[in-house]
Amino acid sequence: MTRNETLKCQDCEGPVVVPNDPMEGEIVSCGDCGASYELVVGENGTFSLNPAEVEGEDWGE
Ligand SMILES: [Zn+2]
């Protein structure tokens, strides 16, 4: 069963792809700006993003 979902980056509204076998707390990244988010699985099986603080924008790359 595949349930590929794409969420919206909270920074740039770019695509944040949810893995096939998502786990609560998994770190996902925006395909456009590279922002990291923690995956939050809701009660209905819906996903939402929690900005991860492990990666700052000042790391420069
Ligand atoms: Zn982004």
N, CA, C, O and the ligand as a Tripos MOL2 file, in Angstrom:
@<TRIPOS>MOLECULE
protein
  245   243    62     0     0
PROTEIN
NO_CHARGES

@<TRIPOS>ATOM
      1 N           0.8500   -1.1910    0.0000 N.3       1 MET1
      2 CA          0.0000    0.0000    0.0000 C.3       1 MET1
      3 C           0.8790    1.2310    0.0000 C.2       1 MET1
      4 O           1.7440    1.4110    0.8560 O.2       1 MET1
      5 N           0.6350    2.0450   -0.9580 N.am      2 THR2
      6 CA          1.4150    3.2690   -1.0250 C.3       2 THR2
      7 C           0.5400    4.4560   -0.6720 C.2       2 THR2
      8 O          -0.6090    4.5660   -1.0990 O.2       2 THR2
      9 N           1.0940    5.2930    0.0810 N.am      3 ARG3
     10 CA          0.3370    6.4940    0.4250 C.3       3 ARG3
     11 C           1.2860    7.6830    0.4290 C.2       3 ARG3
     12 O           1.4510    8.3950    1.4200 O.2       3 ARG3
     13 N           1.8870    7.8530   -0.7160 N.am      4 ASN4
     14 CA          2.7680    9.0010   -0.8310 C.3       4 ASN4
     15 C           1.9860   10.2950   -0.7000 C.2       4 ASN4
     16 O           1.0090   10.5320   -1.4110 O.2       4 ASN4
     17 N           2.4210   11.0890    0.1890 N.am      5 GLU5
     18 CA          1.7590   12.3760    0.3560 C.3       5 GLU5
     19 C           2.8050   13.4660    0.3130 C.2       5 GLU5
     20 O           3.9690   13.2620    0.6560 O.2       5 GLU5
     21 N           2.3660   14.5960   -0.1070 N.am      6 THR6
     22 CA          3.2620   15.7450   -0.1140 C.3       6 THR6
     23 C           2.6430   16.8660    0.7060 C.2       6 THR6
     24 O           1.5010   17.2750    0.4950 O.2       6 THR6
     25 N           3.4220   17.3310    1.6220 N.am      7 LEU7
     26 CA          2.9580   18.4480    2.4350 C.3       7 LEU7
     27 C           3.6310   19.7270    1.9650 C.2       7 LEU7
     28 O           4.5620   19.6980    1.1600 O.2       7 LEU7
     29 N           3.1620   20.8080    2.4640 N.am      8 LYS8
     30 CA          3.6930   22.0940    2.0390 C.3       8 LYS8
     31 C           4.6990   22.6240    3.0420 C.2       8 LYS8
     32 O           4.4550   22.6470    4.2480 O.2       8 LYS8
     33 N           5.8270   23.0460    2.5140 N.am      9 CYS9
     34 CA          6.8300   23.6870    3.3540 C.3       9 CYS9
     35 C           6.2540   24.9590    3.9570 C.2       9 CYS9
     36 O           5.5780   25.7360    3.2820 O.2       9 CYS9
     37 N           6.5330   25.1530    5.2270 N.am     10 GLN10
     38 CA          5.9820   26.3400    5.8860 C.3      10 GLN10
     39 C           6.7900   27.5820    5.5520 C.2      10 GLN10
     40 O           6.3510   28.7050    5.8050 O.2      10 GLN10
     41 N           7.9500   27.3810    4.9940 N.am     11 ASP11
     42 CA          8.7750   28.5240    4.6120 C.3      11 ASP11
     43 C           8.4760   28.9920    3.2030 C.2      11 ASP11
     44 O           8.1830   30.1640    2.9680 O.2      11 ASP11
     45 N           8.5560   28.0540    2.2680 N.am     12 CYS12
     46 CA          8.4920   28.4530    0.8610 C.3      12 CYS12
     47 C           7.3330   27.7820    0.1280 C.2      12 CYS12
     48 O           7.1600   27.9800   -1.0740 O.2      12 CYS12
     49 N           6.5440   26.9920    0.8450 N.am     13 GLU13
     50 CA          5.4210   26.2780    0.2470 C.3      13 GLU13
     51 C           5.8590   25.2760   -0.8070 C.2      13 GLU13
     52 O           5.0670   24.8630   -1.6540 O.2      13 GLU13
     53 N           7.1100   24.8930   -0.7490 N.am     14 GLY14
     54 CA          7.6190   23.8590   -1.6320 C.3      14 GLY14
     55 C           7.1590   22.4920   -1.1650 C.2      14 GLY14
     56 O           6.5390   22.3720   -0.1080 O.2      14 GLY14
     57 N           7.4560   21.4590   -1.9430 N.am     15 PRO15
     58 CA          6.9940   20.1120   -1.6280 C.3      15 PRO15
     59 C           7.8250   19.4390   -0.5450 C.2      15 PRO15
     60 O           9.0520   19.3870   -0.6280 O.2      15 PRO15
     61 N           7.1500   18.9340    0.4570 N.am     16 VAL16
     62 CA          7.8000   18.1200    1.4770 C.3      16 VAL16
     63 C           7.1920   16.7320    1.3690 C.2      16 VAL16
     64 O           6.0350   16.5190    1.7310 O.2      16 VAL16
     65 N           7.9850   15.7880    0.8660 N.am     17 VAL17
     66 CA          7.4540   14.4570    0.5880 C.3      17 VAL17
     67 C           7.4600   13.5960    1.8440 C.2      17 VAL17
     68 O           8.4730   13.4810    2.5330 O.2      17 VAL17
     69 N           6.3240   13.0030    2.1210 N.am     18 VAL18
     70 CA          6.2110   12.0770    3.2490 C.3      18 VAL18
     71 C           6.6220   10.6960    2.7720 C.2      18 VAL18
     72 O           6.1130   10.2240    1.7560 O.2      18 VAL18
     73 N           7.5290   10.0400    3.4780 N.am     19 PRO19
     74 CA          7.9790    8.7050    3.0640 C.3      19 PRO19
     75 C           6.8440    7.6810    3.0690 C.2      19 PRO19
     76 O           5.8030    7.8850    3.6940 O.2      19 PRO19
     77 N           7.0670    6.5930    2.3670 N.am     20 ASN20
     78 CA          6.0450    5.5490    2.2580 C.3      20 ASN20
     79 C           5.6720    4.9540    3.6050 C.2      20 ASN20
     80 O           4.5180    4.6030    3.8560 O.2      20 ASN20
     81 N           6.6560    4.8510    4.4480 N.am     21 ASP21
     82 CA          6.4330    4.2250    5.7350 C.3      21 ASP21
     83 C           6.7600    5.2250    6.8360 C.2      21 ASP21
     84 O           7.7520    5.0800    7.5500 O.2      21 ASP21
     85 N           5.9270    6.2210    6.9580 N.am     22 PRO22
     86 CA          6.2630    7.3320    7.8380 C.3      22 PRO22
     87 C           6.1770    6.9660    9.3120 C.2      22 PRO22
     88 O           5.2990    6.2150    9.7360 O.2      22 PRO22
     89 N           7.0870    7.5010   10.0600 N.am     23 MET23
     90 CA          7.0610    7.2910   11.4970 C.3      23 MET23
     91 C           6.9000    8.6300   12.1920 C.2      23 MET23
     92 O           7.4130    9.6550   11.7430 O.2      23 MET23
     93 N           6.1870    8.5940   13.2790 N.am     24 GLU24
     94 CA          6.0420    9.7950   14.0890 C.3      24 GLU24
     95 C           7.4150   10.3020   14.4920 C.2      24 GLU24
     96 O           8.2470    9.5480   14.9960 O.2      24 GLU24
     97 N           7.6390   11.5820   14.2660 N.am     25 GLY25
     98 CA          8.9030   12.1670   14.6740 C.3      25 GLY25
     99 C           9.9900   12.0680   13.6310 C.2      25 GLY25
    100 O          11.0990   12.5610   13.8350 O.2      25 GLY25
    101 N           9.6790   11.4320   12.5080 N.am     26 GLU26
    102 CA         10.6720   11.3260   11.4490 C.3      26 GLU26
    103 C          10.9760   12.7060   10.8750 C.2      26 GLU26
    104 O          10.0980   13.5630   10.7780 O.2      26 GLU26
    105 N          12.2250   12.8980   10.5030 N.am     27 ILE27
    106 CA         12.6230   14.1880    9.9470 C.3      27 ILE27
    107 C          12.4810   14.1590    8.4320 C.2      27 ILE27
    108 O          13.0410   13.2900    7.7640 O.2      27 ILE27
    109 N          11.7410   15.1010    7.9040 N.am     28 VAL28
    110 CA         11.5860   15.2220    6.4690 C.3      28 VAL28
    111 C          12.0660   16.6040    6.0470 C.2      28 VAL28
    112 O          12.0780   17.5440    6.8430 O.2      28 VAL28
    113 N          12.4620   16.7110    4.7810 N.am     29 SER29
    114 CA         13.0260   17.9670    4.3170 C.3      29 SER29
    115 C          12.2660   18.5060    3.1240 C.2      29 SER29
    116 O          11.7360   17.7540    2.3070 O.2      29 SER29
    117 N          12.2250   19.8040    3.0430 N.am     30 CYS30
    118 CA         11.6200   20.4690    1.9040 C.3      30 CYS30
    119 C          12.4950   20.2780    0.6660 C.2      30 CYS30
    120 O          13.7140   20.4420    0.7220 O.2      30 CYS30
    121 N          11.8580   19.9280   -0.4490 N.am     31 GLY31
    122 CA         12.6010   19.7100   -1.6690 C.3      31 GLY31
    123 C          13.1170   20.9960   -2.2880 C.2      31 GLY31
    124 O          14.0110   20.9670   -3.1340 O.2      31 GLY31
    125 N          12.5690   22.1010   -1.8800 N.am     32 ASP32
    126 CA         12.9810   23.3730   -2.4620 C.3      32 ASP32
    127 C          14.0330   24.0870   -1.6390 C.2      32 ASP32
    128 O          15.1070   24.4110   -2.1460 O.2      32 ASP32
    129 N          13.7330   24.3360   -0.3730 N.am     33 CYS33
    130 CA         14.6480   25.1490    0.4310 C.3      33 CYS33
    131 C          15.4360   24.3070    1.4260 C.2      33 CYS33
    132 O          16.3650   24.8080    2.0590 O.2      33 CYS33
    133 N          15.0740   23.0240    1.5730 N.am     34 GLY34
    134 CA         15.8500   22.1430    2.4380 C.3      34 GLY34
    135 C          15.5300   22.2670    3.9160 C.2      34 GLY34
    136 O          16.2310   21.7000    4.7550 O.2      34 GLY34
    137 N          14.4830   23.0020    4.2380 N.am     35 ALA35
    138 CA         14.1120   23.1270    5.6380 C.3      35 ALA35
    139 C          13.7140   21.7690    6.1950 C.2      35 ALA35
    140 O          13.0940   20.9670    5.4960 O.2      35 ALA35
    141 N          14.0640   21.5070    7.4410 N.am     36 SER36
    142 CA         13.7660   20.2240    8.0610 C.3      36 SER36
    143 C          12.5360   20.3270    8.9460 C.2      36 SER36
    144 O          12.3390   21.3020    9.6710 O.2      36 SER36
    145 N          11.7190   19.2920    8.8640 N.am     37 TYR37
    146 CA         10.5270   19.2500    9.6930 C.3      37 TYR37
    147 C          10.4010   17.9010   10.3560 C.2      37 TYR37
    148 O          10.8310   16.8760    9.8260 O.2      37 TYR37
    149 N           9.8030   17.9260   11.5270 N.am     38 GLU38
    150 CA          9.4860   16.6930   12.2050 C.3      38 GLU38
    151 C           8.0700   16.2950   11.8050 C.2      38 GLU38
    152 O           7.1400   17.0990   11.8640 O.2      38 GLU38
    153 N           7.9320   15.0580   11.4030 N.am     39 LEU39
    154 CA          6.6370   14.5750   10.9500 C.3      39 LEU39
    155 C           5.7420   14.2520   12.1470 C.2      39 LEU39
    156 O           6.1250   13.5110   13.0520 O.2      39 LEU39
    157 N           4.5610   14.8210   12.1230 N.am     40 VAL40
    158 CA          3.6050   14.5570   13.1860 C.3      40 VAL40
    159 C           2.4100   13.8330   12.5920 C.2      40 VAL40
    160 O           1.7830   14.3250   11.6540 O.2      40 VAL40
    161 N           2.0940   12.6570   13.1390 N.am     41 VAL41
    162 CA          0.9610   11.8900   12.6400 C.3      41 VAL41
    163 C          -0.2460   12.1530   13.5260 C.2      41 VAL41
    164 O          -0.2280   11.9130   14.7330 O.2      41 VAL41
    165 N          -1.2850   12.6490   12.8910 N.am     42 GLY42
    166 CA         -2.4960   12.9700   13.6440 C.3      42 GLY42
    167 C          -3.3660   11.7560   13.8700 C.2      42 GLY42
    168 O          -3.0580   10.6660   13.3890 O.2      42 GLY42
    169 N          -4.4360   11.9360   14.5880 N.am     43 GLU43
    170 CA         -5.3080   10.8210   14.9560 C.3      43 GLU43
    171 C          -5.9750   10.1830   13.7440 C.2      43 GLU43
    172 O          -6.2080    8.9740   13.7370 O.2      43 GLU43
    173 N          -6.2810   10.9620   12.7330 N.am     44 ASN44
    174 CA         -6.9520   10.4110   11.5480 C.3      44 ASN44
    175 C          -5.9690    9.9010   10.5280 C.2      44 ASN44
    176 O          -6.3550    9.5840    9.4020 O.2      44 ASN44
    177 N          -4.7090    9.8140   10.8940 N.am     45 GLY45
    178 CA         -3.7180    9.3890    9.9250 C.3      45 GLY45
    179 C          -3.2680   10.5110    9.0130 C.2      45 GLY45
    180 O          -2.5830   10.2740    8.0180 O.2      45 GLY45
    181 N          -3.6420   11.7010    9.3400 N.am     46 THR46
    182 CA         -3.1670   12.8330    8.5600 C.3      46 THR46
    183 C          -1.8070   13.2680    9.0970 C.2      46 THR46
    184 O          -1.4660   13.0220   10.2540 O.2      46 THR46
    185 N          -1.0540   13.9110    8.2380 N.am     47 PHE47
    186 CA          0.2770   14.3300    8.6270 C.3      47 PHE47
    187 C           0.3590   15.8430    8.7400 C.2      47 PHE47
    188 O          -0.2980   16.5860    8.0110 O.2      47 PHE47
    189 N           1.1630   16.2570    9.6530 N.am     48 SER48
    190 CA          1.4600   17.6770    9.7110 C.3      48 SER48
    191 C           2.9300   17.8450   10.0350 C.2      48 SER48
    192 O           3.6090   16.8890   10.4100 O.2      48 SER48
    193 N           3.4090   19.0510    9.8910 N.am     49 LEU49
    194 CA          4.8350   19.3040   10.0490 C.3      49 LEU49
    195 C           5.1010   20.1750   11.2530 C.2      49 LEU49
    196 O           4.3950   21.1450   11.5270 O.2      49 LEU49
    197 N           6.1360   19.7950   11.9550 N.am     50 ASN50
    198 CA          6.5860   20.5710   13.0830 C.3      50 ASN50
    199 C           7.9980   21.0320   12.7610 C.2      50 ASN50
    200 O           8.8830   20.1950   12.5860 O.2      50 ASN50
    201 N           8.2360   22.3190   12.6790 N.am     51 PRO51
    202 CA          9.5760   22.7690   12.3020 C.3      51 PRO51
    203 C          10.6410   22.1850   13.2160 C.2      51 PRO51
    204 O          10.5410   22.2850   14.4390 O.2      51 PRO51
    205 N          11.6600   21.5760   12.6220 N.am     52 ALA52
    206 CA         12.7440   21.0090   13.4060 C.3      52 ALA52
    207 C          13.7900   22.0860   13.6420 C.2      52 ALA52
    208 O          14.0820   22.9060   12.7710 O.2      52 ALA52
    209 N          14.3350   22.0580   14.8280 N.am     53 GLU53
    210 CA         15.2700   23.1250   15.1630 C.3      53 GLU53
    211 C          16.7150   22.6750   15.0580 C.2      53 GLU53
    212 O          17.6350   23.4030   15.4290 O.2      53 GLU53
    213 N          16.9050   21.4530   14.5410 N.am     54 VAL54
    214 CA         18.2680   20.9470   14.4700 C.3      54 VAL54
    215 C          19.0950   21.6600   13.3960 C.2      54 VAL54
    216 O          20.3240   21.6970   13.4550 O.2      54 VAL54
    217 N          18.3970   22.2140   12.4350 N.am     55 GLU55
    218 CA         19.1300   22.7990   11.3120 C.3      55 GLU55
    219 C          18.8020   24.2740   11.1840 C.2      55 GLU55
    220 O          17.6600   24.6440   10.9120 O.2      55 GLU55
    221 N          19.7730   25.0860   11.3740 N.am     56 GLY56
    222 CA         19.5480   26.5260   11.2540 C.3      56 GLY56
    223 C          19.7810   26.9810    9.8340 C.2      56 GLY56
    224 O          20.2640   26.2280    8.9890 O.2      56 GLY56
    225 N          19.4310   28.2150    9.5900 N.am     57 GLU57
    226 CA         19.6300   28.7460    8.2400 C.3      57 GLU57
    227 C          20.9990   29.3840    8.1110 C.2      57 GLU57
    228 O          21.3640   29.8790    7.0450 O.2      57 GLU57
    229 N          21.7470   29.3700    9.1860 N.am     58 ASP58
    230 CA         23.0290   30.0480    9.1690 C.3      58 ASP58
    231 C          24.1950   29.0870    8.9420 C.2      58 ASP58
    232 O          25.3640   29.4660    9.0090 O.2      58 ASP58
    233 N          23.8420   27.8520    8.6770 N.am     59 TRP59
    234 CA         24.9160   26.8660    8.4690 C.3      59 TRP59
    235 C          25.5810   27.0900    7.1450 C.2      59 TRP59
    236 O          26.7100   26.6450    6.9330 O.2      59 TRP59
    237 N          24.9450   27.7340    6.2940 N.am     60 GLY60
    238 CA         25.5230   28.1070    5.0040 C.3      60 GLY60
    239 C          25.8370   26.9280    4.1270 C.2      60 GLY60
    240 O          26.7800   26.1880    4.4080 O.2      60 GLY60
    241 N          25.0930   26.7320    3.0950 N.am     61 GLU61
    242 CA         25.4030   25.7230    2.0990 C.3      61 GLU61
    243 C          24.6830   26.0410    0.8510 C.2      61 GLU61
    244 O          24.8020   25.3110   -0.1330 O.2      61 GLU61
    245 ZN         10.8400   25.0750    1.6760 Zn       62 ZN62
@<TRIPOS>BOND
     1     1     2 1
     2     2     3 1
     3     3     4 2
     4     3     5 am
     5     5     6 1
     6     6     7 1
     7     7     8 2
     8     7     9 am
     9     9    10 1
    10    10    11 1
    11    11    12 2
    12    11    13 am
    13    13    14 1
    14    14    15 1
    15    15    16 2
    16    15    17 am
    17    17    18 1
    18    18    19 1
    19    19    20 2
    20    19    21 am
    21    21    22 1
    22    22    23 1
    23    23    24 2
    24    23    25 am
    25    25    26 1
    26    26    27 1
    27    27    28 2
    28    27    29 am
    29    29    30 1
    30    30    31 1
    31    31    32 2
    32    31    33 am
    33    33    34 1
    34    34    35 1
    35    35    36 2
    36    35    37 am
    37    37    38 1
    38    38    39 1
    39    39    40 2
    40    39    41 am
    41    41    42 1
    42    42    43 1
    43    43    44 2
    44    43    45 am
    45    45    46 1
    46    46    47 1
    47    47    48 2
    48    47    49 am
    49    49    50 1
    50    50    51 1
    51    51    52 2
    52    51    53 am
    53    53    54 1
    54    54    55 1
    55    55    56 2
    56    55    57 am
    57    57    58 1
    58    58    59 1
    59    59    60 2
    60    59    61 am
    61    61    62 1
    62    62    63 1
    63    63    64 2
    64    63    65 am
    65    65    66 1
    66    66    67 1
    67    67    68 2
    68    67    69 am
    69    69    70 1
    70    70    71 1
    71    71    72 2
    72    71    73 am
    73    73    74 1
    74    74    75 1
    75    75    76 2
    76    75    77 am
    77    77    78 1
    78    78    79 1
    79    79    80 2
    80    79    81 am
    81    81    82 1
    82    82    83 1
    83    83    84 2
    84    83    85 am
    85    85    86 1
    86    86    87 1
    87    87    88 2
    88    87    89 am
    89    89    90 1
    90    90    91 1
    91    91    92 2
    92    91    93 am
    93    93    94 1
    94    94    95 1
    95    95    96 2
    96    95    97 am
    97    97    98 1
    98    98    99 1
    99    99   100 2
   100    99   101 am
   101   101   102 1
   102   102   103 1
   103   103   104 2
   104   103   105 am
   105   105   106 1
   106   106   107 1
   107   107   108 2
   108   107   109 am
   109   109   110 1
   110   110   111 1
   111   111   112 2
   112   111   113 am
   113   113   114 1
   114   114   115 1
   115   115   116 2
   116   115   117 am
   117   117   118 1
   118   118   119 1
   119   119   120 2
   120   119   121 am
   121   121   122 1
   122   122   123 1
   123   123   124 2
   124   123   125 am
   125   125   126 1
   126   126   127 1
   127   127   128 2
   128   127   129 am
   129   129   130 1
   130   130   131 1
   131   131   132 2
   132   131   133 am
   133   133   134 1
   134   134   135 1
   135   135   136 2
   136   135   137 am
   137   137   138 1
   138   138   139 1
   139   139   140 2
   140   139   141 am
   141   141   142 1
   142   142   143 1
   143   143   144 2
   144   143   145 am
   145   145   146 1
   146   146   147 1
   147   147   148 2
   148   147   149 am
   149   149   150 1
   150   150   151 1
   151   151   152 2
   152   151   153 am
   153   153   154 1
   154   154   155 1
   155   155   156 2
   156   155   157 am
   157   157   158 1
   158   158   159 1
   159   159   160 2
   160   159   161 am
   161   161   162 1
   162   162   163 1
   163   163   164 2
   164   163   165 am
   165   165   166 1
   166   166   167 1
   167   167   168 2
   168   167   169 am
   169   169   170 1
   170   170   171 1
   171   171   172 2
   172   171   173 am
   173   173   174 1
   174   174   175 1
   175   175   176 2
   176   175   177 am
   177   177   178 1
   178   178   179 1
   179   179   180 2
   180   179   181 am
   181   181   182 1
   182   182   183 1
   183   183   184 2
   184   183   185 am
   185   185   186 1
   186   186   187 1
   187   187   188 2
   188   187   189 am
   189   189   190 1
   190   190   191 1
   191   191   192 2
   192   191   193 am
   193   193   194 1
   194   194   195 1
   195   195   196 2
   196   195   197 am
   197   197   198 1
   198   198   199 1
   199   199   200 2
   200   199   201 am
   201   201   202 1
   202   202   203 1
   203   203   204 2
   204   203   205 am
   205   205   206 1
   206   206   207 1
   207   207   208 2
   208   207   209 am
   209   209   210 1
   210   210   211 1
   211   211   212 2
   212   211   213 am
   213   213   214 1
   214   214   215 1
   215   215   216 2
   216   215   217 am
   217   217   218 1
   218   218   219 1
   219   219   220 2
   220   219   221 am
   221   221   222 1
   222   222   223 1
   223   223   224 2
   224   223   225 am
   225   225   226 1
   226   226   227 1
   227   227   228 2
   228   227   229 am
   229   229   230 1
   230   230   231 1
   231   231   232 2
   232   231   233 am
   233   233   234 1
   234   234   235 1
   235   235   236 2
   236   235   237 am
   237   237   238 1
   238   238   239 1
   239   239   240 2
   240   239   241 am
   241   241   242 1
   242   242   243 1
   243   243   244 2
@<TRIPOS>SUBSTRUCTURE
     1 MET1         2 RESIDUE 1 A MET
     2 THR2         6 RESIDUE 1 A THR
     3 ARG3        10 RESIDUE 1 A ARG
     4 ASN4        14 RESIDUE 1 A ASN
     5 GLU5        18 RESIDUE 1 A GLU
     6 THR6        22 RESIDUE 1 A THR
     7 LEU7        26 RESIDUE 1 A LEU
     8 LYS8        30 RESIDUE 1 A LYS
     9 CYS9        34 RESIDUE 1 A CYS
    10 GLN10       38 RESIDUE 1 A GLN
    11 ASP11       42 RESIDUE 1 A ASP
    12 CYS12       46 RESIDUE 1 A CYS
    13 GLU13       50 RESIDUE 1 A GLU
    14 GLY14       54 RESIDUE 1 A GLY
    15 PRO15       58 RESIDUE 1 A PRO
    16 VAL16       62 RESIDUE 1 A VAL
    17 VAL17       66 RESIDUE 1 A VAL
    18 VAL18       70 RESIDUE 1 A VAL
    19 PRO19       74 RESIDUE 1 A PRO
    20 ASN20       78 RESIDUE 1 A ASN
    21 ASP21       82 RESIDUE 1 A ASP
    22 PRO22       86 RESIDUE 1 A PRO
    23 MET23       90 RESIDUE 1 A MET
    24 GLU24       94 RESIDUE 1 A GLU
    25 GLY25       98 RESIDUE 1 A GLY
    26 GLU26      102 RESIDUE 1 A GLU
    27 ILE27      106 RESIDUE 1 A ILE
    28 VAL28      110 RESIDUE 1 A VAL
    29 SER29      114 RESIDUE 1 A SER
    30 CYS30      118 RESIDUE 1 A CYS
    31 GLY31      122 RESIDUE 1 A GLY
    32 ASP32      126 RESIDUE 1 A ASP
    33 CYS33      130 RESIDUE 1 A CYS
    34 GLY34      134 RESIDUE 1 A GLY
    35 ALA35      138 RESIDUE 1 A ALA
    36 SER36      142 RESIDUE 1 A SER
    37 TYR37      146 RESIDUE 1 A TYR
    38 GLU38      150 RESIDUE 1 A GLU
    39 LEU39      154 RESIDUE 1 A LEU
    40 VAL40      158 RESIDUE 1 A VAL
    41 VAL41      162 RESIDUE 1 A VAL
    42 GLY42      166 RESIDUE 1 A GLY
    43 GLU43      170 RESIDUE 1 A GLU
    44 ASN44      174 RESIDUE 1 A ASN
    45 GLY45      178 RESIDUE 1 A GLY
    46 THR46      182 RESIDUE 1 A THR
    47 PHE47      186 RESIDUE 1 A PHE
    48 SER48      190 RESIDUE 1 A SER
    49 LEU49      194 RESIDUE 1 A LEU
    50 ASN50      198 RESIDUE 1 A ASN
    51 PRO51      202 RESIDUE 1 A PRO
    52 ALA52      206 RESIDUE 1 A ALA
    53 GLU53      210 RESIDUE 1 A GLU
    54 VAL54      214 RESIDUE 1 A VAL
    55 GLU55      218 RESIDUE 1 A GLU
    56 GLY56      222 RESIDUE 1 A GLY
    57 GLU57      226 RESIDUE 1 A GLU
    58 ASP58      230 RESIDUE 1 A ASP
    59 TRP59      234 RESIDUE 1 A TRP
    60 GLY60      238 RESIDUE 1 A GLY
    61 GLU61      242 RESIDUE 1 A GLU
    62 ZN62       245 GROUP 0 **** ****
